[in-house]
């Protein structure tokens, strides 16, 4: 059970970091 929670937490953190990076780099790519 703890493994599933850790995996879901790390996945959410990765998703948040990815969306944040996209939001920061998208304006410059235009």
Secondary structure, DSSP 8 states (H G I E B T S, - for coil): -HHHHHHHHHHHHHHHHHHHHHHHHHHHH-
